[in-house]
């Protein structure tokens, strides 16, 4: 039996996700405002094709995420064309 509750979905970050992801993945050592600012920046960079951000969901709840800059600022990675 294939049940939605047993499925995991991977999808792109959407603007409506920003506050929820900031709440889900905030940490005690970082103020919430800094966390939400970070996720807004990630979303904006995703929209501009600077960064790829994907969300992992199960039962409409975030269970993970991945974020990859298309061009790294680290000199070794940049020189080797590693994102």
Secondary structure, DSSP 4 states (H G I P E B T S, - for coil): ---GGG-EEEEE--GGGHHHHHHHT--TTS-HHHHHHHHHHHHHHHHTTSEEEEEEEETTEEEEEEEEESS-SSHHHHHTT--
